Amino acid sequence: MPAPPTGGGLIDLSGIKKSYNIGRPSEAEVLHGLDLQIATGEFIALMGPSGSGKSTLLNILGLLEHATAGQYLLQGQAVQDLDDAQLTLLRRQTLGFVFQFHHLLPAFSALENVTLPALMSEGSVSSAQNERARSLLDAVGLANAMDKRPGELSGGMQQRVAIARALVLEPPLVLADEPTGNLDTATSSDVFALLRRIHEERGTSFIVVTHDPRLAVRCDRLVELVDGRIARDEAIVAGTEPVH
């Protein structure tokens, strides 16, 4: 059974389907009518075997792909009714992204990489946004590395820059796709602890795709996909054994 909502509605998916190669002999339906409700302030692990539809679902949640059928409400806004310009604006206002590979620009400093979303969104970086970027880098432990370029930073430090970048426009929801998958065990644990601290201190909602049950058990709720369907959706009790 789904975990009970813990706050106001953030995401409401109803009957979401996704097919590729529509009308061709190779047409395939990847998501088969998903229903999913996510409340503001949740910290959710999204798990499932390879090919289960995790990336497709995350792309739909992130407004990067359209569902073939069904309804997606994001903060009460019917996503399927929006054109590309409206989707882009909603994405900028609502969503932050952290990926396994951080995609930092090598010629930019850490601070410049963090302010990049503001620059792309508005064409310039305000003094308030620059100060927020500095504050975020301080919060992720990089106060002394703001002027360093990605090549001068460790993998864990680069991922911290990516996390700060995802938060600079103050999105209510961050989608994290295997954010620790390219890191060693100790650094993975540290980065995950940082995500949890941001969630607790700032109230940011997180949906974290992970294959690591040791990290999933540190979330508040587990949603598991199998063959394009939700096989499990349950609250995680603190102190439980790693999920399998």
C-alpha positions in Angstrom: 0.0 0.0 0.0 1.2 3.6 -0.7 2.8 5.4 2.2 0.4 8.0 3.7 1.0 11.6 2.5 3.0 13.7 4.9 2.0 17.1 3.6 0.4 19.0 0.7 0.3 17.4 -2.7 3.4 17.8 -4.8 3.0 15.2 -7.5 -0.1 13.2 -8.5 0.3 10.6 -11.3 -2.8 8.9 -12.5 -2.8 6.1 -15.1 0.6 7.1 -16.5 1.6 5.1 -19.6 4.6 5.5 -21.8 5.2 3.8 -25.2 8.1 4.2 -27.6 8.1 3.7 -31.4 4.3 4.2 -31.5 2.7 2.8 -34.7 5.8 0.8 -35.6 6.3 -3.0 -35.4 8.8 -2.3 -32.6 6.2 -0.4 -30.5 6.7 -1.1 -26.8 4.9 0.1 -23.7 7.4 0.7 -20.9 5.1 2.1 -18.2 1.7 0.5 -17.7 -0.7 2.8 -16.0 1.2 4.1 -12.9 -0.7 5.8 -10.1 1.6 7.6 -7.6 1.1 10.4 -5.2 4.0 12.3 -3.6 3.5 14.8 -0.8 5.6 17.9 -0.2 8.6 17.3 2.0 9.0 13.6 1.2 12.4 11.8 0.7 11.8 8.9 -1.5 14.0 6.1 -2.9 13.1 4.9 -6.4 14.4 1.3 -7.0 14.0 -1.4 -9.5 16.0 -3.7 -11.8 17.5 -2.6 -15.0 14.8 -2.0 -17.6 12.0 -1.6 -15.0 11.2 1.9 -16.2 12.9 4.0 -13.5 14.7 6.3 -16.0 11.6 6.7 -18.0 9.5 7.6 -15.0 12.2 10.1 -13.8 12.2 11.7 -17.2 8.5 12.1 -17.1 8.6 13.5 -13.6 11.4 15.9 -14.7 9.3 17.2 -17.6 11.9 15.8 -20.0 9.5 13.3 -21.7 5.8 13.3 -22.2 3.6 10.4 -21.0 1.7 8.6 -23.7 -1.5 8.5 -21.6 -2.6 9.5 -18.1 -2.5 12.7 -16.0 0.4 14.3 -14.3 -0.3 17.1 -11.8 2.8 19.0 -10.5 1.9 21.3 -7.7 -1.7 21.0 -9.0 -0.7 22.0 -12.5 -1.8 19.6 -15.3 1.5 19.1 -17.1 0.0 17.5 -20.2 -1.9 20.8 -21.0 1.3 22.9 -21.2 3.4 23.8 -24.3 7.1 23.5 -24.5 7.8 27.1 -23.3 5.4 26.6 -20.3 7.1 23.3 -19.5 10.5 24.8 -19.5 9.4 27.6 -17.2 7.7 25.1 -14.8 10.8 22.9 -14.8 13.0 25.9 -13.9 10.6 27.0 -11.1 10.0 23.6 -9.6 12.8 21.1 -10.3 16.4 20.6 -9.5 18.5 17.7 -11.0 21.4 15.7 -9.7 22.9 13.0 -11.9 25.4 10.2 -11.5 27.8 12.1 -13.8 27.7 15.6 -12.5 28.1 17.3 -16.0 30.1 20.3 -14.6 31.6 22.7 -17.2 35.3 22.1 -17.0 36.3 25.7 -17.9 34.0 27.2 -15.1 34.9 27.5 -11.5 32.7 25.7 -8.8 30.9 29.0 -8.1 30.3 29.6 -11.8 28.9 26.1 -12.3 26.5 26.6 -9.4 25.2 29.9 -10.7 24.8 28.5 -14.2 21.0 27.7 -13.9 20.4 31.3 -12.9 22.5 32.5 -15.9 20.6 30.2 -18.3 17.2 31.1 -16.8 17.6 34.9 -16.7 20.6 35.8 -18.8 22.5 37.1 -15.8 23.3 36.3 -12.2 22.0 38.7 -9.6 23.9 39.6 -6.5 21.4 37.7 -4.4 21.8 34.6 -6.6 25.6 34.9 -6.4 25.4 35.1 -2.6 23.0 32.1 -2.5 25.4 30.1 -4.6 28.3 31.0 -2.2 26.0 30.0 0.8 25.2 26.7 -0.8 28.9 25.9 -1.5 29.6 26.7 2.1 26.7 24.5 3.2 28.1 21.5 1.2 31.6 22.0 2.6 33.3 23.8 -0.3 33.7 27.3 1.1 37.4 27.1 0.3 37.0 25.7 -3.2 34.7 28.1 -4.9 37.3 29.3 -7.4 38.6 25.9 -8.3 37.6 24.2 -11.6 36.1 20.7 -11.7 39.5 19.2 -12.7 41.0 20.4 -9.4 38.2 18.7 -7.3 37.7 15.1 -6.2 34.7 13.1 -7.5 32.9 13.7 -4.2 33.6 17.4 -4.3 32.3 17.6 -7.9 29.1 15.9 -6.8 28.7 18.4 -4.0 29.0 21.2 -6.6 26.3 19.5 -8.6 24.1 19.3 -5.6 24.6 23.0 -4.9 23.8 23.8 -8.5 20.5 21.8 -8.3 19.5 24.0 -5.3 20.5 27.4 -6.4 17.0 28.3 -7.8 15.4 27.0 -4.6 13.3 24.2 -6.3 10.7 22.4 -4.1 11.7 19.1 -5.6 15.1 17.6 -6.5 15.3 14.5 -8.8 18.5 12.6 -8.2 19.4 9.8 -10.6 22.0 7.5 -9.0 23.7 10.5 -7.5 26.3 8.4 -5.7 26.7 5.7 -8.3 30.0 6.9 -9.5 31.5 7.3 -6.0 33.3 5.0 -3.6 31.3 3.6 -0.6 32.6 6.1 2.0 32.1 9.2 -0.3 28.6 7.8 -1.3 27.6 7.7 2.3 28.8 11.3 2.9 27.0 12.7 -0.2 23.8 10.9 0.7 24.1 12.3 4.3 24.3 15.7 2.7 21.1 15.2 0.7 19.4 14.1 3.9 20.7 17.2 5.8 19.5 19.5 3.0 16.1 17.8 3.1 15.8 18.3 6.9 17.1 21.9 7.0 15.5 23.3 3.9 12.4 21.1 3.5 13.3 20.2 -0.1 11.6 17.1 -1.4 13.8 14.4 -3.0 13.2 11.5 -5.3 16.4 9.5 -5.4 17.0 6.7 -7.9 19.4 4.2 -6.4 20.4 0.5 -6.7 22.0 0.5 -3.3 19.8 -1.0 -0.6 22.0 0.5 2.1 21.2 4.0 0.8 17.5 3.2 0.1 16.9 2.2 3.7 18.0 5.7 4.8 15.1 7.2 2.9 11.6 7.7 4.3 9.7 5.8 1.6 10.5 3.2 -1.0 8.9 3.0 -4.4 9.9 -0.1 -6.4 9.3 -0.6 -10.1 9.2 -4.0 -11.8 8.4 -4.4 -15.5 6.9 -0.9 -15.7 4.6 -1.3 -12.7 4.8 -0.3 -9.1 5.5 -3.5 -7.2 6.1 -1.9 -3.8 5.3 1.5 -2.2 5.8 1.6 1.5 7.2 3.7 4.3 10.7 2.8 5.6 11.0 2.4 9.3 14.3 3.9 10.7 16.7 1.2 11.8 15.4 -1.5 9.5 17.6 -3.9 7.6 18.6 -2.9 4.0 15.8 -3.6 1.5 16.2 -6.3 -1.1 
